[in-house]
Amino acid sequence: MAIIIGIARPYLKLEDEYERLSSIQGAYSAIAYVMSDIVTKVKTEQDVADDSYAVYSSLRQVRGSLQPNEDTPSDSKLIEEMQTIVNRRYPTTFFYYPDEP
């Protein structure tokens, strides 16, 4: 069995896939950590400060740069079902929205 895996391994490119997924996961972890700080600050201050908005905007750009490395979702029905579950768990009234200027 080890011989078969050893022969097939270069063709499967598992190391490349592992590296790709690890880098995406690391970037999302960093984004989530900083975003958590921003959310806490906005909840505490009940306002979106300019510096918080600037950090949020830069995180969106980082998020956008990750998109080419992600897998494209192939099951739109599954995505819709998962979004329904998230919407049920966290309705829009759960979130704080700043007043419009």
C-alpha positions as CSV (number, residue, x, y, z in Angstrom):
1,M,0.0,0.0,0.0
2,A,2.8,2.4,0.9
3,I,4.4,1.8,-2.5
4,I,1.2,2.7,-4.3
5,I,0.8,5.8,-2.3
6,G,4.4,6.7,-2.9
7,I,4.0,6.3,-6.6
8,A,0.7,8.2,-6.8
9,R,1.7,11.0,-4.4
10,P,3.4,13.2,-7.0
11,Y,0.5,12.9,-9.3
12,L,-2.0,13.9,-6.7
13,K,-0.1,17.0,-5.7
14,L,-1.3,16.7,-2.1
15,E,1.5,18.9,-0.8
16,D,0.5,21.8,-3.1
17,E,-3.1,21.4,-2.1
18,Y,-2.1,21.3,1.6
19,E,0.0,24.4,1.2
20,R,-2.8,26.3,-0.6
21,L,-5.4,25.4,2.0
22,S,-3.1,26.2,4.9
23,S,-2.3,29.6,3.6
24,I,-6.0,30.4,3.0
25,Q,-6.9,29.1,6.5
26,G,-4.1,31.2,8.1
27,A,-5.3,34.4,6.3
28,Y,-8.9,33.8,7.3
29,S,-7.8,33.2,10.9
30,A,-6.0,36.5,10.9
31,I,-8.9,38.3,9.3
32,A,-11.3,36.8,11.9
33,Y,-9.1,37.8,14.8
34,V,-8.9,41.5,13.7
35,M,-12.5,41.6,12.7
36,S,-13.5,40.3,16.2
37,D,-11.6,43.3,17.7
38,I,-13.4,45.7,15.3
39,V,-16.8,44.2,16.2
40,T,-16.1,44.5,19.9
41,K,-15.1,48.1,19.5
42,V,-18.2,49.0,17.5
43,K,-20.5,47.2,20.0
44,T,-18.8,49.0,22.9
45,E,-18.8,52.5,21.3
46,Q,-22.1,52.0,19.4
47,D,-20.4,53.8,16.5
48,V,-18.1,53.0,13.6
49,A,-15.0,55.2,14.1
50,D,-12.9,56.2,11.0
51,D,-10.0,53.9,12.1
52,S,-12.3,51.0,12.5
53,Y,-13.8,51.6,9.0
54,A,-10.3,51.9,7.5
55,V,-9.2,48.6,9.0
56,Y,-12.5,47.0,7.9
57,S,-11.9,48.2,4.3
58,S,-8.4,46.8,4.3
59,L,-9.6,43.5,5.5
60,R,-12.2,43.4,2.7
61,Q,-9.3,43.9,0.2
62,V,-7.3,41.1,1.8
63,R,-10.4,38.9,1.6
64,G,-10.9,39.8,-2.1
65,S,-7.3,38.8,-2.8
66,L,-7.9,35.4,-1.4
67,Q,-10.8,34.6,-3.7
68,P,-8.7,33.4,-6.7
69,N,-7.1,30.7,-4.4
70,E,-10.5,29.4,-3.1
71,D,-12.4,26.5,-4.5
72,T,-15.4,27.6,-6.5
73,P,-18.7,26.4,-4.9
74,S,-20.3,23.8,-7.1
75,D,-23.6,23.2,-5.2
76,S,-25.6,26.4,-5.2
77,K,-28.6,24.6,-3.5
78,L,-26.3,23.6,-0.6
79,I,-25.1,27.1,-0.3
80,E,-28.7,28.5,-0.1
81,E,-29.6,25.9,2.5
82,M,-26.5,26.9,4.6
83,Q,-27.4,30.6,4.2
84,T,-30.9,29.9,5.4
85,I,-29.5,28.2,8.5
86,V,-27.2,31.1,9.3
87,N,-30.1,33.6,8.8
88,R,-32.3,31.6,11.2
89,R,-29.5,31.5,13.8
90,Y,-28.5,35.1,13.3
91,P,-31.4,37.2,12.1
92,T,-30.7,40.8,11.0
93,T,-32.1,42.1,14.2
94,F,-29.2,40.4,16.0
95,F,-26.7,42.8,14.5
96,Y,-26.0,46.4,15.2
97,Y,-26.3,48.8,12.3
98,P,-25.1,52.4,12.7
99,D,-27.6,55.2,11.9
100,E,-27.5,56.5,8.4
101,P,-25.8,59.9,8.1
